[in-house]
Amino acid sequence: MIALSLAEIAEVVGGQTHDIPDPSVQVTAPVVRDSRQVEPGSLFVAFVGERVDGHDYARQVVEAGAVAVLASRPVGVPAIVVDDVQSALGALARHVVRRLGATLVALTGSAGKTSTKDLIAQVLRRKAPTVFTPGSLNNEIGLPLTALSATEETKFLVLEMGARGIGHIRYLTELTPPRIGLVLNVGSAHIGEFGGREQIAQAKGELVEALPEDGAAILNADDPFVRAMASRTKARVVFFGESDEADVRAENVRLTDTGQPAFRLHTPSGASDVTMRLYGEHHVSNALAAAAVAHELGMSAEEIATALSEADSLSRWRMEVTERPDGVTIVNDAYNANPESMRAALRALVAMGKGRRTWAVLGKMAELGDEALAEHDAVGRLAVRLNVGKLVAVGGREASWLQLGAYNEGSWGEESVHVSDAQAAIDLLRSELRPGDVVLVKASRSVGLESVAQALLETGAAGGADAR
């Protein structure tokens, strides 16, 4: 964080200082909410959760080097006490962002936010120091914490913005006003909470409404809901996609024999070839979005293509590919799932598994509301149409819909199976996997299917695994 005294912070957040002998002492290290992340010079933010009260760790964090605690009550050690810790955190982030002078890039969408954010960061940091959202910390707490990790050297601040309802993104843009806003897509994720795609589009479009006249709205030309957002912004509009009308587009899109996308990148400044290290054709759209942002910030087509070709997956359990010593390949994509990402992952599995036996270990896609039955049925049917070798549907009602869709589509018989839980899936796979098989593991985060991938990797760990 940029250096601020405790007196300055108290003024910014409207708080009262308690037990602070010297208000001129500065916060020079990151602002954190996890006591394990405290460094000398940190400010610790004490949130009251359902199971843990951060105030209980006040003395411990000060002993570990924190200069003070941002709290909602006195805690017997140096503290800035406020009425609402979350609001105070947001106010501090807003203040720091205004002082930074960095270019703020914000992105949102129903699917692919984290992967695209990671791509943007890897491209931009070749040009200048870049700070970006770690993992998926994209809410009213994670976003300001990310912003506060920037320093005077930071030139680009890349922030992922999530939404669970109308007004959420508007609030986040008030905390950290972006100059460049990127909307990836409007899909089915959280459709049960929003009520429909129109409502999702309304919420996601709040990002482009927040942009200044000298800013840029980066919009997906291939998504009609996103394309229509051009009318909701006063910023300049840049389209990306495979459409001929896109300013930044891809031609000759294909998958390599290992399932990695390759294409010819076209930008207004030129064209260059890209072959990605990531897996799945869905990353083409993510890469084009990143390219559009980078072009807007002055990078050439050649620079962008090189960066995209060398970019890795930075976040766990997102098409994380590991080959065991016995030749079994595990694709851990268990961080989250929605219909769009599930279809993309199945297509990637088939591309990677040419000439090999393929397994799709799938579980519930959450928050689909009234669409849940139809969407799970459709994914099961798609697995058959793509000729996935075997579907293992894991869990309760939604998993049964996956399995039934597959059965009704192709009368697979023993080629689709419904098991009760992760352990049952592990037992089945341990007994039936053979060298050369490719296994995709994917479900919503709440299902916890990453345990399946981990168990399969441990099963074949003798001699070490080759993570690619």
VEXTORDREN-329145 format. One line per field, with one value per residue (C-alpha): z, x, y; chain. Coordinates in steps of 0.25 Angstrom, whole numbers. Layout:
% residues N
c3 (Z|...)
c1 (X|...)
c2 (Y|...)
palo (A|...)
This chain:
% residues 468
c3 (0|-2|11|20|35|44|46|31|30|42|35|22|28|38|50|64|69|81|89|78|85|71|60|51|50|36|29|19|17|11|17|21|27|30|42|36|25|34|32|39|35|32|35|40|37|47|41|49|42|45|52|54|60|55|67|75|68|70|80|72|59|66|72|58|53|49|53|56|55|47|56|60|75|84|85|95|84|74|66|57|62|52|51|39|36|21|18|24|16|3|7|9|-5|-12|-6|-9|-24|-26|-21|-29|-43|-49|-60|-54|-63|-58|-64|-62|-68|-65|-69|-71|-62|-54|-66|-74|-62|-61|-76|-76|-64|-70|-83|-77|-67|-79|-81|-67|-52|-50|-38|-40|-33|-27|-30|-30|-19|-27|-16|-7|2|-8|-18|-8|-2|-16|-19|-6|-9|-20|-18|-24|-35|-40|-54|-56|-46|-52|-44|-46|-42|-38|-36|-29|-32|-38|-32|-28|-39|-38|-24|-27|-38|-28|-19|-31|-43|-55|-68|-76|-74|-80|-81|-85|-87|-81|-78|-69|-56|-44|-53|-42|-33|-44|-50|-65|-75|-77|-62|-63|-74|-67|-55|-63|-71|-59|-62|-75|-69|-59|-70|-73|-86|-88|-85|-93|-92|-97|-102|-107|-121|-122|-110|-113|-99|-97|-111|-107|-96|-105|-104|-89|-88|-92|-93|-107|-110|-115|-119|-119|-124|-136|-143|-155|-149|-137|-135|-129|-135|-137|-150|-153|-139|-136|-125|-125|-123|-108|-107|-107|-115|-127|-136|-144|-135|-142|-136|-142|-141|-148|-147|-141|-138|-124|-119|-104|-93|-87|-90|-98|-109|-99|-96|-110|-106|-93|-100|-110|-98|-92|-105|-107|-93|-97|-110|-103|-94|-106|-108|-122|-128|-127|-113|-109|-117|-110|-96|-99|-104|-92|-82|-71|-62|-50|-42|-36|-41|-55|-66|-57|-65|-59|-65|-55|-57|-63|-74|-68|-70|-59|-63|-50|-54|-41|-36|-42|-53|-61|-74|-83|-76|-75|-90|-92|-83|-90|-103|-98|-92|-105|-112|-102|-102|-117|-118|-103|-94|-88|-74|-70|-55|-53|-42|-39|-46|-35|-35|-48|-42|-51|-62|-54|-59|-74|-73|-66|-76|-87|-82|-81|-95|-100|-94|-102|-115|-113|-111|-97|-93|-80|-71|-56|-50|-35|-25|-23|-31|-41|-44|-47|-57|-64|-64|-69|-80|-85|-84|-92|-103|-106|-98|-92|-82|-74|-81|-72|-57|-45|-32|-18|-14|-17|-10|-18|-31|-26|-23|-37|-44|-36|-40|-55|-60|-69|-75|-85|-80|-79|-67|-66|-52|-52|-43|-35|-24|-13|-18|-15|-26|-25|-15|-27|-35|-23|-19|-33|-34|-21|-26|-37|-30|-29|-37|-37|-46|-58|-57|-70)
c1 (0|4|9|-1|-1|-11|-16|-18|-26|-35|-38|-41|-50|-57|-51|-46|-32|-31|-19|-10|2|7|-3|8|12|10|4|14|11|-2|-16|-21|-33|-26|-17|-7|-4|0|14|22|15|1|-13|-22|-36|-45|-58|-68|-72|-81|-71|-59|-58|-46|-45|-41|-28|-24|-13|-7|-6|0|10|13|16|2|3|-12|-26|-37|-49|-63|-59|-47|-38|-28|-17|-15|-28|-36|-50|-62|-77|-76|-63|-67|-71|-58|-49|-56|-54|-39|-38|-45|-35|-23|-28|-30|-16|-9|-10|-10|-19|-31|-36|-49|-55|-68|-76|-83|-72|-57|-54|-43|-36|-37|-32|-20|-17|-19|-9|1|1|1|12|21|19|19|17|3|-6|-18|-28|-23|-32|-46|-46|-56|-66|-68|-57|-47|-47|-43|-32|-27|-27|-20|-8|-4|8|14|21|8|4|-8|-18|-27|-39|-49|-63|-74|-89|-100|-111|-114|-106|-94|-84|-89|-84|-71|-68|-71|-60|-50|-54|-49|-44|-45|-57|-58|-71|-68|-82|-96|-98|-106|-97|-106|-118|-126|-122|-124|-137|-132|-122|-128|-126|-111|-109|-114|-105|-92|-95|-93|-78|-79|-89|-78|-67|-62|-63|-48|-49|-52|-62|-57|-69|-71|-76|-81|-90|-103|-106|-92|-92|-104|-97|-90|-102|-101|-87|-81|-67|-61|-66|-56|-62|-54|-58|-58|-68|-63|-68|-59|-48|-39|-42|-37|-36|-33|-36|-33|-28|-15|-14|-13|-25|-18|-24|-17|-21|-17|-19|-23|-23|-24|-9|-6|-7|1|0|-4|-2|-7|-2|-16|-26|-39|-45|-53|-39|-39|-50|-43|-30|-37|-42|-28|-23|-33|-29|-14|-16|-24|-12|-2|4|6|0|13|16|2|3|16|10|-2|6|14|3|0|-12|-10|-22|-24|-34|-37|-33|-21|-15|-6|-1|2|14|5|0|-13|-16|-25|-32|-36|-46|-54|-53|-67|-77|-88|-94|-85|-72|-77|-79|-65|-58|-65|-60|-46|-46|-50|-39|-29|-33|-33|-29|-30|-41|-48|-56|-64|-66|-77|-85|-96|-96|-102|-111|-118|-132|-143|-133|-126|-133|-132|-117|-112|-120|-114|-99|-102|-107|-95|-85|-91|-91|-77|-74|-68|-64|-71|-79|-78|-89|-86|-96|-111|-123|-115|-105|-117|-121|-107|-107|-122|-119|-107|-115|-127|-118|-110|-114|-100|-104|-91|-84|-91|-92|-98|-90|-94|-82|-67|-62|-71|-65|-51|-53|-59|-48|-37|-42|-45|-34|-24|-11|-14|-28|-32|-41|-48|-53|-63|-75|-79|-69|-79|-79|-64|-60|-45|-44|-46|-35|-26|-28|-26|-13|-8|-12|-2|8|19|31|25|15|19|10|9)
c2 (0|14|20|26|30|25|39|41|27|31|44|37|26|35|27|30|26|17|13|19|26|32|35|39|24|19|7|3|-12|-19|-17|-31|-38|-51|-51|-61|-50|-39|-33|-22|-9|-16|-11|-22|-21|-28|-34|-41|-54|-65|-73|-64|-50|-43|-34|-47|-47|-32|-34|-45|-37|-25|-35|-40|-26|-19|-4|-4|-11|-5|-9|-7|-6|-3|-15|-12|-9|2|3|12|10|12|9|0|-7|-11|3|8|-1|3|18|15|8|20|29|21|19|34|36|25|31|16|12|4|-7|-14|-26|-34|-45|-58|-67|-66|-54|-60|-66|-54|-45|-54|-53|-37|-36|-45|-37|-23|-26|-27|-13|-7|-11|-17|-21|-30|-38|-51|-63|-59|-48|-40|-35|-23|-28|-34|-23|-12|-21|-23|-8|-5|-15|-5|4|17|8|2|6|-3|-8|-20|-23|-34|-30|-40|-38|-45|-34|-21|-10|-18|-14|0|0|-6|4|15|9|8|16|9|16|3|-6|-20|-29|-43|-49|-51|-65|-75|-73|-69|-68|-73|-61|-51|-57|-56|-52|-38|-36|-41|-32|-20|-23|-26|-13|-4|-5|2|12|16|19|33|40|38|23|11|0|-13|-22|-36|-34|-49|-47|-39|-36|-30|-23|-16|-9|0|9|10|17|30|24|20|5|-5|-19|-32|-46|-55|-46|-39|-26|-27|-18|-29|-42|-56|-64|-78|-83|-97|-106|-113|-128|-126|-117|-103|-92|-86|-74|-62|-49|-37|-23|-9|-8|-21|-37|-48|-63|-68|-82|-83|-91|-92|-103|-101|-93|-84|-77|-71|-61|-58|-56|-46|-39|-37|-33|-22|-17|-17|-11|0|2|4|-10|-16|-28|-35|-32|-36|-49|-53|-50|-58|-70|-70|-68|-79|-82|-74|-78|-92|-103|-96|-106|-110|-121|-131|-144|-156|-165|-176|-167|-163|-148|-141|-128|-121|-111|-112|-98|-94|-98|-92|-97|-89|-93|-108|-109|-102|-112|-124|-119|-117|-131|-137|-129|-134|-148|-151|-166|-168|-172|-160|-158|-146|-146|-136|-130|-120|-106|-97|-85|-88|-87|-92|-95|-105|-118|-114|-109|-122|-131|-123|-125|-140|-140|-132|-142|-153|-144|-141|-156|-155|-169|-169|-159|-160|-152|-149|-144|-143|-139|-130|-141|-151|-141|-141|-156|-157|-147|-155|-168|-163|-157|-169|-181|-182|-192|-195|-183|-173|-175|-167|-168|-163|-154|-151|-163|-173|-166|-168|-182|-184|-177|-184|-197|-194|-184|-189|-183|-172|-168|-154|-150|-136|-132|-121|-116|-103|-100|-104|-119|-120|-129|-124|-135|-145|-139|-138|-153|-158|-150|-156|-170|-168|-160|-171|-166|-152|-145|-136|-124|-117)
palo (A|A|A|A|A|A|A|A|A|A|A|A|A|A|A|A|A|A|A|A|A|A|A|A|A|A|A|A|A|A|A|A|A|A|A|A|A|A|A|A|A|A|A|A|A|A|A|A|A|A|A|A|A|A|A|A|A|A|A|A|A|A|A|A|A|A|A|A|A|A|A|A|A|A|A|A|A|A|A|A|A|A|A|A|A|A|A|A|A|A|A|A|A|A|A|A|A|A|A|A|A|A|A|A|A|A|A|A|A|A|A|A|A|A|A|A|A|A|A|A|A|A|A|A|A|A|A|A|A|A|A|A|A|A|A|A|A|A|A|A|A|A|A|A|A|A|A|A|A|A|A|A|A|A|A|A|A|A|A|A|A|A|A|A|A|A|A|A|A|A|A|A|A|A|A|A|A|A|A|A|A|A|A|A|A|A|A|A|A|A|A|A|A|A|A|A|A|A|A|A|A|A|A|A|A|A|A|A|A|A|A|A|A|A|A|A|A|A|A|A|A|A|A|A|A|A|A|A|A|A|A|A|A|A|A|A|A|A|A|A|A|A|A|A|A|A|A|A|A|A|A|A|A|A|A|A|A|A|A|A|A|A|A|A|A|A|A|A|A|A|A|A|A|A|A|A|A|A|A|A|A|A|A|A|A|A|A|A|A|A|A|A|A|A|A|A|A|A|A|A|A|A|A|A|A|A|A|A|A|A|A|A|A|A|A|A|A|A|A|A|A|A|A|A|A|A|A|A|A|A|A|A|A|A|A|A|A|A|A|A|A|A|A|A|A|A|A|A|A|A|A|A|A|A|A|A|A|A|A|A|A|A|A|A|A|A|A|A|A|A|A|A|A|A|A|A|A|A|A|A|A|A|A|A|A|A|A|A|A|A|A|A|A|A|A|A|A|A|A|A|A|A|A|A|A|A|A|A|A|A|A|A|A|A|A|A|A|A|A|A|A|A|A|A|A|A|A|A|A|A|A|A|A|A|A|A|A|A|A|A|A|A|A|A|A|A|A|A|A|A|A|A|A|A|A|A|A|A|A|A|A|A|A|A|A|A|A|A)
